[in-house]
């Protein structure tokens, strides 16, 4: 996640690219040279990179400042672990290359300029967010509407179609952690994607910064809080705010939850039966501390080595899960779980919560969506909903899974890993089409008397 501090660092680190001296280099040579520089970055050989700078370029930045900047970058975002396609540019006398470099916690752009063997330009920058293709060159409206719950105030924004006149609106509810209103994860913005694409389909959305992002001090050091504090109270406030907004139709308010937001969606539907429907993307059905254990074991399986440390940590997590399953809260040695920020009381508050049964009793239409490559909320959770509604009233419940999509509902291949979240992409059009079609279907269904 890109913090404001990290953005400031990146901006400070940018080095102005200099012009070139004429030198003939073909594309293959540029690729080879770029790979050499990336190899040095992977091995933290920043002084060696600086030694390749031309005298002219060295005048822009000292060796000390350059190496300190690079070390700060890797300390903040992790080591350089790989790179994407290298795109050389030899047109009009240029001798430059562009590629994406993959770090443990992010993906960045790398621009290089060469003069023979010397580097005459070096630029590292954040990947810029681009609108989904269908939303480019589309005019839509925006209205800043702060979200206020008691003494908490968060930034919020309504995005609506150009011709919106009492159009339906979807409240977007984040996953776990300190999310911004766009649900920014690396270079990807899941909620901004949804907002822009749905606006092209005549549907407004309301996004807001999550309370855990704006007031992190209230969710640290084992301080007690519940899912109401983290999620559901703010959704209730959003519903109240939108009911008084003349742009949207107060009788056609939907809630879309992602991950933890999807886990909370049945509670939200139960507490707000006037909702037109809920959409659950990557929805857990079993206690979320079980997901923590599944995620830990999955990630351990994708990384070789450190077997003893992995076994020790896995045993700690297993013990915590057993205590929570048996409601032995006093047996937990820490105020928060080892691999999560939630306090023990968070789970105590949810000990009788069954998302499927709660959704069943809410009698609010629901759309449950699942990425089949999701390792954070695996398909087994989706199958749990399928199993429940196979023996209960499934009227109003629609379920669909998508091959190839990960937890962000972005397409990929092979086993999913955190690293792929750091590569810029967009929420699959199959997902946004499914959501908009479902909403239109709900709105075209006559209301029950």
N, C-alpha and C positions, 0 to 999 in steps of 0.2 A: 504494500500500500504506500502511495506517495504522500508523505506528510508535507506541510508547508515548509518545514525546515529543510527537508530534502530538496524541494523545488528551488529554494534559495541557494542551496549548495550547488545544484546543477547549473543554475544561471551564473553563479560566480566562477564556475569551472570552465565555462565555454571560452574557447580561444578563437579570436578572430582569424578567419582564413585569409591567407595572403595570396597574392597573384602568383602566376607561374612564370618561370623562365621557359623558353621553348626547349623541349626535349622530346625526342621521339620514343614513346613507349607504347607497346601494343597491349591489348586487353589481357592476354595471358600473363604477361609480365606484371601487370598491375594486380592481378589476382594472387600471384605468388608473393609479391611484396606485402600485400594486405594480410595474407595468412601468416607471414613472419611476424608482423606487428601484433596480430591477435595472439599468436603463440607466446610472445613476450608478455602480453597482458595476462594470459592464463597462468604464467609462472611468476607473476608479480615483478617482472624485470623492467620497472619503470625508468630506472636510470639508464638502462640500455636503450630504451625507446628514445629518451631525451638525447642520447649521443647521436642518434640518427637525424635530429632536427638540423635544418640548414642554419648557418649563422644569422641569416635574416630573421628566421622564425624564432631563434633563441632570444632575440632582442625583445620579443613579446612577453616572455615568461622565463623566470629563472628555473634552474634545475630543482632547487629546493621546493619552490611553490608548485611546480608540476608534480613532483613525486608525492608531496603532501596531499595534493588534490586527488591524485589517483588512489592513494592509500585510504583517504576518507571515503571515496566512492565505494571501494571494496568493503570497507568496514561497515558501511551503511547498507549496501545492497548485496553483499556477498561477492565471492570470487567469480571471475569470468570463466564460464564453463563451456562455451561453444559459440557458434556464429551461424547466421543464416546465409542466404545467397549473396555472393559478392557481385556487385554491379559496377563494372568499370565504366569510365567515361573518358573517351579519347577524342570526342568531337571538338572541332574548332581549336585544336591545339591543347585541349585539356588533358591532364594526366591525373585523374582522381578516381576514387572508389567510394562506394557506399555499401554498408551492410548493417545488419542487426547483430549485436553481441548479446549473448545470453548470460546473465548473472544468476546467482542463487535465488535472488528475491526480485529481480526485475529484468526487463529487456530494454536496451538502449540503442540509439542510432550511433554509428561510428562513421565519420567522414574523414577521409585522408586525401591529401594532395602530395604529389611527389615531384621532385626535380632530380631525375636520375635515381640514385640510391638514397638521396636525402629526402626527409619529410619536410614539406614546405607548408603544411596545414594539417591540423589535428583538431577534430571537433567531436565531442561526445554530447549527445542531447537526449532528452526524454522523447519517447515516441509521441507524436501528436495524435489526438483523437480525431477521427474522421467520421462524418455522418454515415449511417448505413446507406447503401446505394439508392434505395427506394425513397429515402428522405432528403436526398441532395436536390437542391434547387426547388424545394417546396417551401412555401410561405406558411408559417404557423404563428400563433400568438403565445405570449408568455406573460404571466402575472406573478410577481413576488408576493407570497402570502406566508408570513411567519407562522410556525406551529407553536402554540402556547398550551402547556399543560401545567396548571398550578404555577409554580415559580420558575418552571423550565421554559426556555424560549429557544427554538431552533429555526434556522432558515428553511423556507419551503418555497416551492415554485409550481405553479399550474402551467402546463403546456397544453394548448388546445388547438383544434383545427381552425383555419382561417375563417371559415363560415360557421363557427360554433354558435349555436343558439339553443340553449338547454340540451347540450349533447351529453351523452353518458360519460362518466368519469371513473377512472380506476386509481385507487390509492395504492402506491407501491411500498411494500413493507420488507425491510432488509433482512439479510441473514445475520449471523452472529458477528460480534466484534464492532469496532468503531467505524461504521460505514458512513460515507458521505451520501448526499441525496442521489448521486448517480450510481451508487454501488460500484465505485471504482476499484478494480482489482488489477494491479499492474497497468498496462495501457488500455485495458478494456473497461467499458462502462455499461454494465448490464441494464441498469434502469434508464439511462439516457437512450440506449438503443430502443428499449420498449416504448419509451415516451414519444420518441420521434416517429417511429414506425406506426404506432397506434394513431398518432395525430393525422397521418396520411389516410387513415381508414375511418375518420370521423369520430375518434374517441379521444377524450381528454385524459390527462394523467396528473396526479399530484404526487410530488416527490419532496422529501424533507431530509435534512441531516439527522442522523440517528442520535438519540440522547447520549449514548455511550461515547460518541465522538466529541460532542460539545461539552459534556460534563464527565470526563473520564475519571475525575477524582471520586465520583460517587460509585464507581464500579471497581475499585482497586482494593488491594490489601485485605481481602476477605470481608469487606463491608457487606452486610446483608442486603439483598435485593431479590425481587421476584421477576417472573416473566411480565407481570403487569408494569413494573418499573422500567424494564428494558424495552418492552414492545407494545403491549395491548392498550395501555392507558393513552399512549400517544396516537394510536390509531383511532381510538374513540374521539379524541380531540380533533383529528383530521376530518372525521365524519361530521362532527358538529360544525366545523368551519365551512365545509363544502355545502352543507344544507342551507347555509345563508348566502351562498355565492350565486348571483343571478345568471352567470354564464352557463352553469351546468344544471342538469336536471337532478334535483334533490331526491327524486324517486328512483334514479337509475345510478346508484353508487355501488361500485364493485371494489373489492379488496383483492390485491394480488400479493401473495407472500412468497418469498424465496428462501429456501433452507429453513433457518429458525423462524422466519416470517411465515413460511408454509406450515411449520409445526404449530404455530400459534393461530393459524387461520381458523380452525374449527372453534377455538375459544372466542375469537373475534365474531364469528358468525353467530355463536350461541348468545353472546352479549349484545349483538346488534342485529336482531332478526329482520329489521327493515332493509338490510342490504339486498341488492338485486342478485348478488352471487359472489362467490369467492373462487380465486384461482390459486392453486398450490403447485409451485415449481420446486422440484427436488424436496419433497415432503417426507420427513421422518415419521414413522408410525410407532416405533418402539422408543423407550426412554433414550434421551439423547446421550446419556453417559455411555450407553452401549455403542453408539456411533463413534465416540471418542476412542474406545478400545479397537473397534474395527479399523478406524483410520490409522491408528498407531501400528497395528499389525500389518496393514497393507503397505504402508510406507516403509516399514522395516524390510518387507519382502522385496522391495524395489531397489534397495541399496545394500551392496555386499559389505561384509566386514563388521567389526565391532560386535561380535556375537554375544560376548559376555555382558556388555553394557545394554544391549537390546533386551536380552533375557531378563536382566535386573529390572529395567524400566517396565517391560511388559508384565512382570510379576506384580509390581506396585500398582499398575493400572488395573490388573485383574482383581487384586485385593480390594481396591476402591469400589469396583463394580459390584463385587459380592456384598460388601457392606451396604451399598445403596439398595441392591436388590432385596436384602434382608431388613432394610430400614434400620440398620445399626449405625445411625448417624454419629453417635458418641464415640464409635470406634475409629472414625476417620481422624487421622492425626493432624491434618491441615485444615485451614479455614476454606481453602479452595482446592479443587482437584489438581493433581499433578500436571495434567496436560490440558487444562482449561482454566478460564478466568471465573467460572461460575462458583459461587459459594455453596456450601452444603445446603443451606436453607432454600436455595433456588430449586433443588431437586425435592426437598421435603414438601415444598408447596405444590409440586406436580406429581406426588406419589400415586395419586388415584386418577391421573389424567390419561385418557385413552383417546387419541385424536380421531380415530375412525368412529367410535361410539358417540363422541361429542358432535362430530359432523353429522352423523345419522340423526341425532336428536335435535339439531339446529333447524332442520327443514329449510335450508338455504341451498339453492343450486350451487354445485361445485364442479370445477374442472381440475383434475389432478394430472400433472405432467411430470415425466421422468426422462432424464438422459440415460441411455443404456451404457454409457462409458463413465458414469458418475461413480467415483470411489468414495466421495465424502458422504453422500446419501445413496448407497448402492441400490440396485434394482430390487433386492430383497425387501426393502422398505415399501416400494411400490407394490410388490407382490402381496405384502401384508394387507394393503388396502383392497386389492383385488379379492383376496381370500375373505376378508370381512364382508364386503358387499355382495359376495356370491351367496351368502346365507342371510342377508338382511335386505331391507328395502333399498334398492339402488336407484329408485326414481329420482331424477335430478342430478345424479352423479355421473360424470363423464371422465374416463381415464384414457390416457394415451402416452405411450413411450416412444422415444425417438432413437433409432440406431445411430451410433457414431457421435452422440452429443455428450459433453461432459457436464460437470456441476454448474457451469455458467451457461449451459445450453448452447455451447459453441462446438462446432464440428472438429473432430480430430480422428487420428488413427492410432491403433495400438493401445496398450495400457495407459490410462490417464495418470498424469503426475502433476504436482504443483507447478513445475516448470512451464507447462503449456499455458498456464494462466498468464504468463508473462509475455506471450506472443499476441500481438494485436489482431483482433478479429471481431466478429459481430454475432449477436444472438441469431440463431438460424431463422431464416424466413419461414420455414415450416412451423416453427413455434409461434411466431407473431401472427401468421395466418390462422393457425388453429385458435389462438386466443380471440382474435377479432371475429372469426366466424362463429365461435361459441357465444360471444357477447351478443352478436346480431341475432343468433337463434334464440337466446333467452329473451331479448327485447321483443321478438316477434311472437312469442308465446303468450296467449291471453292469460291475464292474471286470474288466480283462483278467486271465486266469489267469497 
